[in-house]
Amino acid sequence: GKKVTRKGWTGNGHYLQLQCPDKNSKMNMPYIYIVLNPSNSNHYKLDTAMVPWNASQTDMLCEDWEIID
């Protein structure tokens, strides 16, 4: 249930979070989404976005993951 991020990601403030569906959800299975925080990045010119996320092989094998509050 905690947020996680990687040191190697281009955008500071980007993180992953787990979404567990409840009785009001359209989704029926848990999923992971990434929060893109453009206020901390020069790469995105939009409001904060929550986007479904799939791990790459690099992400799964890296050792620079951090738990954030």
C-alpha positions in Angstrom: 0.0 0.0 0.0 3.0 2.3 0.0 4.2 4.5 -2.9 7.4 3.4 -4.6 9.7 5.2 -7.0 13.0 4.6 -8.8 16.1 6.8 -8.6 16.7 6.3 -12.3 13.4 7.8 -13.5 13.6 11.0 -15.4 10.8 12.8 -13.5 11.2 13.7 -9.8 8.0 13.1 -8.0 6.8 10.2 -10.2 5.7 7.2 -8.2 3.8 3.9 -8.4 0.8 3.0 -6.3 -1.5 0.0 -6.1 -5.2 0.4 -6.7 -7.4 -2.2 -5.1 -11.0 -2.1 -6.5 -14.0 -1.7 -4.2 -17.7 -2.2 -4.8 -17.9 1.1 -6.7 -14.9 0.3 -9.0 -15.2 -0.5 -12.7 -12.1 -2.6 -12.4 -12.4 -6.1 -10.8 -8.7 -6.8 -10.2 -6.0 -4.8 -8.5 -3.7 -2.8 -10.8 -0.6 -0.6 -10.5 -0.6 3.0 -11.8 2.1 5.6 -12.1 1.5 9.2 -11.0 3.3 11.6 -13.3 4.0 14.8 -11.6 4.9 17.4 -14.3 5.6 20.2 -11.8 8.8 18.3 -11.0 9.8 17.4 -14.6 10.6 19.2 -17.8 9.3 16.2 -19.9 5.6 16.6 -19.3 3.4 19.6 -20.1 0.1 18.5 -18.5 -1.5 18.3 -15.1 -0.6 15.5 -12.7 -1.7 12.3 -14.4 -2.5 8.8 -13.1 -1.7 6.2 -15.8 -1.9 2.3 -15.7 1.6 0.9 -15.6 3.3 -2.3 -16.7 6.8 -3.1 -15.4 9.6 -3.6 -17.9 12.2 -6.3 -17.4 14.6 -3.5 -16.4 12.2 -2.2 -13.8 11.7 -5.7 -12.4 15.4 -6.4 -12.0 16.7 -3.0 -10.9 17.9 -2.4 -7.4 17.2 1.4 -7.1 13.6 1.2 -5.9 12.7 3.4 -2.9 9.6 3.5 -0.7 8.2 7.0 -0.3 5.6 8.5 2.1 
